[in-house]
Amino acid sequence: MVVFLLVCAVLASATLVTLSWVAFRRPPGVPAKGVLVLKIQGSLDEISNNPFDALIHEPVTVRSLTEALRAAKTDPRITGVLLRPIQAPSLWGKVQEVREALVDFRSSGKPLVALVEFAGDREYVLASAASRVVLVPPGQLNLTGLASYQLFLRGTLDLIGAQPDLLHIGDYKTAVNTFTEKGFTPAHKEMTESLNHDAFEQLLGAVASARKKSVEDVRALIDQGPMLPAAALAKGLVDDVAYFDEIGKTSGLGDRFKELPLEQYLTVMPATRTALTAPRIAVIYAVGTIVSGNGGTGPTGTEVGSDKLTEYIRDVRNDDSIKAAVLRIDSPGGSTVASDVIWRELMLLRARKPLVVSMSDLAASGGYYIAMPGHVIVAQPGTLTGSIGIFSGKFVTGGTYNKVGMNIEAVSEGTYAEMYSPSRPFNAAERAKIEEHMQAFYDQFVEKVAESRSSTPEKIDAIAQGRVWTGRQARERGLVDELGGLPRALAIAQQRAGIAKDATVQVVTYPPRPSVFEALSSTFGGGTQNMRASLAEALLSQQDREALAAVRRPMQMLRRGESLALLPWVFAR
């Protein structure tokens, strides 16, 4: 009781201090000759994961960054943009979305300069959108091509006496291979090579167009990488070699330009004036692993809870002032049951008003399942999607216990009571039962895809089988309608709602921002366990954290014995 009262007192005090600070702070202005500085460092969130962001400043997300560029395009106070791609997002969908906004900004005629210190493939693709690319003298252009990696844990599991008893439907449903194999299977390697090749072709095309070279020339230059500044300049991949204090002289930004950080500009950029009666379009975010319940942040990372998401979908469906909806997906999938529950609510929404789907980095497996109700599906060329397939099973850990002198024995009643026993594999009857349930869901998955894409189950099955496609490949196979980002999806929703192209609309976002109390509660209410987890994960790189989360997802979720529609984990360096 004392601890509870103490926590309440801390929350109340923190709330008062925060509200006072927010109420009396003076928003900074825009300096003369203001140059908007876009420092891209690590992952870009679709929605803010930090509840205090909304209290202190506008959170930096994919959408807020691209909207800032659109505002700066016509804002007379902004004389140019300085892009600093320190570390780009690890997947291609968000990189391409930001790059589209950068290219659009260039049409304003204002200078867009990229200052690069050390650029890998994704950082350089972003930088290449600039009218001028500058590499610092001690820097490096690490443009070397794309390599994809897959982690295999079977050898480790064998060492500790654990057995992955996992079943899957779809020759390319390779999420289980992380645990069941010691290396690539032929199908797994074929799929990974196809994804890597298409991503590389997209990279070559982007750089060739930006630097006014042929694709063959860019390929040859990449084969000569990595490059020091002098070589990158001589080969025409950068325009100048200079330090930060020198770039104003030759870049068009001006000798004494004033830096305006993105976080600051988000608080003072021109607001779009919309009448209270202006038509409204909802953007519903589905970000993270799909699970039953409320979701949030769990053992598998960010989670899309079916209860919360369907609540938002119903709100949008029943709000007559909302004329259309965009579902923004950044999810590797997850629970088959939760995915289907969300699908049902989206089908009801679709029957009432236009529904457009916008895919970010990932919209695969269960993520594609919830995309199916869309009247139009829009993806980036580098989005990972498809993965129409499922898997299930369990991890048998009896051998692990035996290695340290432990033993597991059971008593039970009921034919299948010990079906998910941790001490033994499935028997023949249990395996047949699981396969029956998995086949039923896979058939349903394929049939629903066929119906939504105006195809046949036979044609969909041929491109399903758990295979992952890039957005560009998916469009060629009829799984996606258009290539583009969230702005394109919003434009389609506006058109389908019968709203004039040049009309101003209100964009309503779900989930809504947390209240002050919710923000403080989520920060102080996590307990020491969450604090320890945060500290431990802070020591890992972004890609290492993603790898850890991808390994944990099936291990955590399979404990329920539920079939999963989950993307196999692949990352590139």
C-alpha positions in Angstrom: 0.0 0.0 0.0 2.9 2.4 0.9 4.6 1.6 -2.4 1.3 2.3 -4.3 0.8 5.6 -2.6 4.5 6.6 -3.2 4.1 5.8 -7.0 0.9 7.8 -7.1 2.7 10.8 -5.4 5.5 10.5 -7.9 3.1 10.4 -10.8 1.1 13.4 -9.5 4.3 15.5 -9.0 5.7 14.6 -12.4 2.4 15.4 -14.0 2.3 18.8 -12.4 5.9 19.6 -13.4 5.3 18.4 -17.0 2.1 20.3 -17.4 3.7 23.5 -16.0 6.6 23.1 -18.4 4.4 22.5 -21.4 2.1 25.4 -20.5 4.8 28.0 -20.0 7.5 27.1 -22.5 7.9 29.4 -25.4 8.1 27.7 -28.8 11.3 28.6 -30.7 11.1 30.5 -33.9 12.6 30.0 -37.3 15.9 31.8 -37.8 16.7 34.0 -40.8 18.1 31.9 -43.6 16.9 28.8 -41.8 18.1 25.5 -43.2 16.1 22.5 -42.1 18.5 19.8 -40.8 17.3 16.2 -41.2 19.5 14.0 -39.1 18.5 10.4 -39.7 20.0 8.2 -37.1 18.7 4.7 -36.7 15.2 3.3 -37.1 12.3 5.6 -38.0 9.1 4.8 -36.2 5.7 4.8 -37.8 4.2 6.0 -34.5 6.0 7.3 -31.5 7.1 4.7 -29.0 8.1 7.3 -26.5 4.9 8.6 -24.7 6.7 11.8 -23.6 7.5 12.8 -27.2 4.0 14.2 -27.6 4.4 16.3 -24.4 7.8 17.8 -25.3 7.7 18.2 -29.1 6.1 16.6 -32.1 7.6 13.1 -32.4 9.8 12.3 -35.3 8.1 9.6 -37.3 8.1 8.6 -41.0 4.9 10.7 -41.5 6.1 13.8 -39.5 9.4 13.8 -41.4 7.8 13.6 -44.8 5.2 16.2 -43.8 8.0 18.6 -42.7 9.6 18.3 -46.1 6.3 19.1 -47.8 5.9 22.1 -45.5 9.4 23.3 -46.0 8.9 23.1 -49.8 6.7 26.2 -49.7 7.7 27.8 -46.4 9.4 31.1 -47.3 11.4 30.9 -44.0 13.2 27.8 -45.1 15.9 28.4 -47.6 17.1 24.8 -48.0 17.5 21.4 -46.4 20.7 19.7 -45.1 20.4 16.0 -45.0 22.6 14.0 -42.6 22.0 10.3 -43.1 24.1 8.9 -40.2 22.3 5.6 -40.0 19.4 4.7 -42.2 16.5 2.4 -41.2 17.5 -1.3 -41.7 14.8 -2.2 -44.2 14.0 -0.5 -47.5 10.4 0.5 -47.3 11.0 3.5 -45.0 14.2 4.5 -46.8 12.2 4.7 -50.1 9.4 6.6 -48.4 11.7 9.3 -47.1 13.6 9.4 -50.4 10.4 10.1 -52.3 9.8 13.1 -50.0 13.3 14.3 -50.5 13.0 14.1 -54.3 9.6 16.0 -54.1 11.3 18.7 -52.0 13.9 19.2 -54.7 11.2 20.3 -57.2 10.9 23.5 -55.1 14.2 24.7 -56.5 15.6 25.1 -53.0 19.0 23.5 -52.4 19.0 20.0 -50.8 22.5 19.1 -49.6 23.5 15.7 -48.2 26.5 15.8 -45.8 27.9 12.2 -45.4 30.5 11.0 -43.0 30.3 7.2 -43.5 27.6 5.9 -45.9 26.5 2.4 -46.5 24.1 1.4 -49.2 20.9 2.7 -47.6 22.5 5.9 -46.4 23.8 6.6 -49.8 20.5 5.9 -51.5 19.0 8.6 -49.2 21.9 11.0 -49.9 21.6 10.5 -53.7 18.3 12.2 -53.6 20.1 15.5 -52.8 21.1 18.1 -55.4 24.6 18.0 -53.9 26.3 15.1 -52.0 29.3 16.1 -49.8 31.6 13.6 -48.1 33.8 14.7 -45.2 37.6 14.4 -45.8 38.1 11.5 -43.4 34.9 9.8 -44.4 34.2 6.7 -46.5 31.6 5.7 -49.1 30.9 2.1 -48.2 28.8 1.3 -51.2 29.6 -2.4 -51.6 26.3 -4.1 -52.7 23.8 -6.0 -50.7 24.2 -9.1 -48.6 21.4 -10.9 -46.7 21.9 -13.0 -43.7 19.9 -15.7 -41.9 20.5 -17.0 -38.5 20.3 -20.8 -37.9 20.1 -22.1 -34.3 19.7 -25.9 -34.9 23.3 -26.6 -33.9 22.9 -24.6 -30.6 19.6 -26.4 -29.8 21.3 -29.8 -30.4 24.1 -28.8 -28.0 21.7 -28.1 -25.2 19.4 -31.1 -26.0 16.4 -29.1 -27.2 14.4 -30.3 -30.2 12.3 -28.0 -32.4 9.2 -30.0 -33.3 7.8 -27.5 -35.8 5.5 -28.0 -38.8 4.8 -25.6 -41.6 2.6 -25.3 -44.7 4.3 -23.7 -47.7 7.6 -24.7 -49.2 8.9 -21.2 -48.6 7.5 -20.8 -45.1 11.0 -20.6 -43.7 10.4 -19.0 -40.3 10.9 -22.4 -38.7 14.2 -22.9 -40.5 15.9 -20.7 -37.9 15.3 -23.5 -35.4 15.1 -26.6 -37.5 18.1 -26.2 -39.9 21.8 -25.6 -39.7 21.9 -23.8 -43.1 19.8 -22.8 -46.1 17.4 -25.3 -47.7 17.2 -25.0 -51.5 13.8 -23.2 -51.3 15.0 -20.9 -48.6 18.1 -19.9 -50.5 16.2 -19.4 -53.7 13.8 -17.0 -52.0 16.5 -15.1 -50.2 18.5 -14.7 -53.4 15.5 -13.4 -55.2 14.7 -10.8 -52.5 18.3 -9.7 -52.3 18.6 -9.5 -56.1 15.5 -7.4 -56.5 16.5 -5.0 -53.7 19.9 -4.6 -55.4 18.3 -3.9 -58.7 16.2 -1.2 -57.0 19.4 0.3 -55.4 21.2 0.4 -58.8 18.2 2.1 -60.5 17.9 4.7 -57.8 21.6 5.6 -57.8 21.9 5.5 -61.6 18.9 7.9 -62.0 20.2 10.3 -59.3 23.8 10.4 -60.5 22.9 10.4 -64.2 24.8 7.1 -64.9 23.8 3.8 -66.5 22.9 0.9 -64.3 25.9 -1.0 -65.7 28.2 1.9 -64.7 26.8 2.0 -61.2 27.2 -1.8 -60.9 30.8 -1.5 -61.9 31.5 1.3 -59.4 30.0 -0.7 -56.6 32.3 -3.6 -57.4 35.2 -1.1 -56.8 33.9 -0.1 -53.4 34.3 0.9 -50.6 35.9 4.2 -51.6 37.8 6.9 -49.9 36.7 10.5 -50.6 39.1 11.2 -53.4 38.0 8.1 -55.3 34.3 8.8 -54.7 34.7 12.3 -56.0 36.7 11.2 -59.1 34.0 8.5 -59.9 31.2 11.0 -59.7 29.4 9.5 -56.7 29.9 12.7 -54.6 30.1 16.3 -55.6 32.5 17.7 -53.1 34.8 16.7 -50.2 34.4 19.2 -47.3 33.8 19.6 -43.6 30.6 20.9 -42.2 31.9 24.5 -41.8 32.9 24.6 -45.5 29.7 23.3 -47.2 27.9 26.7 -47.2 30.4 28.2 -49.6 29.6 26.0 -52.6 26.3 24.3 -51.8 23.9 27.1 -52.2 22.9 27.0 -48.6 24.8 30.3 -47.9 27.9 31.1 -45.9 26.1 31.8 -42.6 23.0 29.7 -42.8 21.3 28.9 -39.5 20.5 25.3 -38.6 16.9 24.4 -37.8 16.7 20.9 -36.4 13.7 18.8 -37.5 12.4 18.4 -34.0 12.3 22.2 -33.6 10.7 22.8 -37.0 7.9 20.3 -36.3 6.7 22.7 -33.5 6.7 25.8 -35.7 6.1 24.6 -39.3 3.0 26.0 -41.0 -0.1 24.2 -39.9 -2.6 23.2 -42.5 -5.7 25.1 -41.8 -8.8 23.0 -41.9 -12.3 23.9 -41.2 -14.1 21.9 -38.5 -16.5 20.8 -41.2 -13.7 19.6 -43.6 -14.0 15.9 -44.6 -12.0 13.5 -42.5 -9.8 10.6 -43.4 -8.6 8.1 -40.8 -5.1 6.6 -40.7 -5.1 3.4 -38.6 -1.6 2.2 -37.7 -0.9 -1.6 -37.3 2.7 -1.7 -36.1 4.4 -4.7 -34.6 3.7 -8.4 -34.1 0.0 -9.3 -34.2 -1.3 -10.8 -31.0 -4.6 -11.3 -29.2 -5.5 -8.8 -26.5 -4.5 -5.2 -26.1 -0.9 -5.4 -27.4 1.6 -2.7 -26.6 5.1 -3.6 -25.8 5.6 -7.3 -24.9 8.2 -10.0 -25.0 8.2 -10.0 -28.8 8.7 -6.3 -29.1 6.0 -3.9 -30.3 2.7 -5.7 -30.5 -0.6 -5.1 -32.4 -3.3 -6.2 -30.1 -6.5 -7.4 -31.9 -8.7 -6.0 -29.1 -7.3 -2.5 -29.4 -7.0 -2.4 -33.1 -10.6 -3.7 -33.7 -11.8 -1.1 -31.3 -10.2 1.7 -33.4 -11.6 0.1 -36.6 -15.1 0.1 -35.2 -14.7 3.7 -34.1 -13.8 4.7 -37.7 -16.6 2.6 -39.2 -19.2 4.2 -37.0 -18.0 7.8 -37.3 -20.0 9.3 -40.1 -17.6 12.3 -40.3 -14.8 10.0 -41.5 -15.2 9.5 -45.2 -12.4 7.0 -45.9 -9.7 5.1 -44.0 -6.0 4.2 -44.7 -4.6 1.2 -42.8 -0.8 1.7 -42.4 0.9 -1.7 -41.8 4.4 -2.3 -40.6 4.1 -5.9 -39.3 5.7 -9.3 -39.8 2.4 -11.0 -38.8 1.9 -13.2 -35.8 -1.2 -14.9 -34.4 -3.5 -16.4 -37.1 -6.6 -16.0 -34.9 -5.8 -12.4 -34.0 -5.1 -11.7 -37.7 -8.5 -13.1 -38.7 -10.4 -11.2 -36.0 -8.8 -8.0 -37.4 -9.6 -9.0 -40.9 -13.3 -9.4 -40.1 -13.6 -5.9 -38.6 -11.8 -4.5 -41.6 -14.2 -6.2 -44.0 -17.1 -4.6 -42.1 -15.3 -1.2 -42.4 -14.7 -1.8 -46.1 -18.5 -2.3 -46.6 -19.2 1.2 -45.2 -16.4 3.4 -46.7 -13.3 3.3 -48.8 -10.4 1.4 -47.3 -6.8 1.8 -48.7 -3.8 -0.2 -47.4 -0.4 1.4 -47.1 2.5 -1.0 -46.5 5.7 0.2 -44.8 8.8 -2.0 -44.3 6.8 -5.1 -43.6 3.3 -6.3 -44.3 3.8 -10.0 -44.6 2.1 -13.2 -43.4 -0.4 -12.1 -40.9 0.5 -8.5 -42.0 -0.7 -9.4 -45.5 -3.8 -11.2 -44.1 -5.0 -7.9 -42.6 -4.2 -6.1 -45.8 -6.6 -8.2 -47.9 -9.7 -6.1 -47.1 -8.2 -3.0 -48.8 -10.0 -1.8 -51.9 -6.5 -0.7 -53.0 -3.1 -2.0 -51.6 -0.1 0.4 -51.9 3.4 -0.7 -51.1 6.9 0.6 -51.6 9.1 -1.3 -54.1 11.2 -2.6 -51.2 8.4 -3.5 -48.9 8.6 -7.2 -47.7 5.1 -8.7 -48.2 3.4 -12.0 -49.1 4.6 -14.9 -47.0 1.2 -16.5 -47.3 1.7 -19.6 -45.2 1.7 -20.7 -41.6 3.6 -22.8 -39.1 3.1 -24.3 -35.7 4.7 -26.7 -33.2 6.6 -26.6 -30.0 10.1 -26.8 -28.5 10.9 -30.0 -26.8 13.2 -29.2 -23.8 13.2 -32.6 -22.0 16.7 -33.3 -23.2 17.9 -30.0 -21.9 16.7 -30.9 -18.4 18.2 -34.3 -18.6 21.6 -32.8 -19.3 21.6 -31.2 -15.9 20.1 -34.2 -14.1 16.5 -33.1 -14.2 13.6 -35.2 -15.3 10.0 -34.5 -16.3 7.1 -36.9 -15.7 3.4 -36.3 -16.2 0.0 -37.7 -15.3 -2.9 -36.8 -17.5 -6.4 -37.6 -18.6 -7.6 -37.0 -22.1 -6.2 -38.3 -25.4 -4.5 -35.0 -26.3 -3.8 -33.7 -22.8 -0.1 -34.1 -23.2 -0.1 -32.8 -26.8 2.1 -29.9 -25.9 4.3 -31.7 -23.5 7.8 -30.1 -23.3 9.4 -33.5 -22.7 8.6 -35.4 -25.9 7.9 -34.7 -29.6 4.3 -35.0 -31.1 3.1 -38.5 -31.7 1.5 -39.5 -35.0 -2.1 -38.7 -33.9 -1.1 -35.3 -32.5 0.9 -34.4 -35.6 -2.1 -35.3 -37.8 -4.4 -33.1 -35.7 -2.0 -30.1 -36.0 -1.6 -30.6 -39.7 -5.4 -30.8 -40.2 -5.8 -27.5 -38.4 -2.9 -25.8 -40.2 -4.2 -27.0 -43.6 -7.7 -25.6 -42.9 -6.3 -22.2 -42.1 -3.9 -22.2 -45.0 -6.7 -23.1 -47.4 -8.8 -20.3 -45.9 -5.9 -17.8 -46.2 -5.5 -18.7 -49.9 -9.2 -18.5 -50.6 -9.5 -15.1 -49.0 -6.5 -13.8 -50.9 -8.0 -15.1 -54.2 -11.3 -13.4 -53.4 -9.7 -10.1 -52.5 -7.4 -10.1 -55.5 -10.1 -11.3 -58.0 -8.1 -14.5 -58.7 -8.4 -18.2 -58.1 -7.1 -20.3 -55.2 -5.0 -22.3 -57.6 -3.2 -19.2 -58.9 -2.7 -17.7 -55.5 -1.4 -21.0 -54.1 1.3 -21.0 -56.8 2.6 -17.6 -55.6 1.9 -18.3 -51.9 3.6 -21.3 -50.2 4.9 -19.0 -47.6 7.1 -17.1 -50.1 8.1 -13.5 -49.3 8.1 -11.0 -52.2 9.4 -7.4 -52.4 6.6 -4.8 -53.1 7.7 -4.6 -56.7 7.6 -8.4 -57.1 4.2 -8.5 -55.4 2.8 -5.9 -57.8 3.9 -8.0 -60.7 2.1 -11.0 -59.3 -1.1 -9.1 -58.4 -0.7 -9.1 -54.6 -0.3 -5.3 -54.6 -2.1 -2.6 -56.7 0.3 0.4 -56.7 3.8 1.3 -55.7 4.1 4.3 -53.4 4.0 5.5 -49.8 1.4 6.9 -47.3 0.8 10.1 -49.3 -0.2 8.1 -52.3 -2.5 6.0 -50.2 -4.1 9.1 -48.7 -4.6 10.6 -52.2 -6.3 7.4 -53.3 -8.6 7.3 -50.3 -9.5 11.0 -50.9 -10.4 10.2 -54.5 -12.4 7.1 -53.7 -14.3 9.1 -51.1 -15.4 11.6 -53.7 -13.4 14.4 -52.2 -12.0 17.0 -54.6 -8.3 16.5 -55.3 -7.4 20.1 -54.2 -9.7 20.0 -51.1 -8.3 20.1 -47.6 -9.0 17.1 -45.4 -8.4 16.4 -41.8 -6.3 13.3 -41.1 -7.4 11.6 -37.9 -4.8 9.2 -36.5 -5.4 5.9 -34.6 -4.2 5.0 -32.0 -4.7 8.5 -30.5 -1.9 10.2 -28.6 -1.7 9.1 -24.9 -2.9 11.5 -22.2 -0.3 13.0 -19.8 -1.3 10.4 -17.1 -1.1 7.5 -19.6 2.4 8.7 -20.7 3.6 9.0 -17.1 2.0 5.7 -16.1 3.6 3.8 -18.9 7.0 5.3 -18.0 6.9 4.7 -14.3 4.6 1.6 -14.2 6.9 -0.7 -16.1 8.8 -1.9 -13.1 12.4 -3.0 -12.7 12.0 -5.9 -15.1 11.3 -3.6 -18.0 14.1 -1.3 -16.9 16.6 -4.2 -16.9 15.4 -5.3 -20.3 15.8 -1.8 -21.7 19.3 -1.4 -20.3 20.3 -4.8 -21.7 18.9 -4.1 -25.1 20.5 -0.6 -25.1 23.9 -2.4 -25.4 22.9 -4.1 -28.6 22.9 -2.6 -32.1 19.6 -1.9 -33.9 20.0 -5.0 -36.1 21.0 -7.2 -33.1 17.8 -6.1 -31.3 15.8 -6.9 -34.3 17.4 -10.4 -34.5 16.8 -11.0 -30.8 13.1 -10.0 -31.2 12.7 -12.2 -34.3 14.1 -15.2 -32.5 11.9 -14.6 -29.4 8.7 -14.2 -31.3 8.0 -17.8 -32.3 9.5 -19.1 -29.1 7.2 -17.0 -27.0 4.1 -17.4 -29.1 4.3 -21.1 -29.8 3.8 -21.8 -26.1 0.1 -21.4 -26.7 0.1 -24.1 -29.4 -1.4 -21.6 -31.9 -0.6 -21.6 -35.6 1.4 -18.5 -36.6 1.4 -16.5 -39.7 4.8 -14.9 -39.2 7.5 -13.6 -41.6 10.9 -15.4 -41.6 13.6 -13.1 -40.4 16.0 -11.8 -43.0 18.3 -8.8 -42.6 20.8 -7.1 -44.9 24.1 -5.4 -44.2 
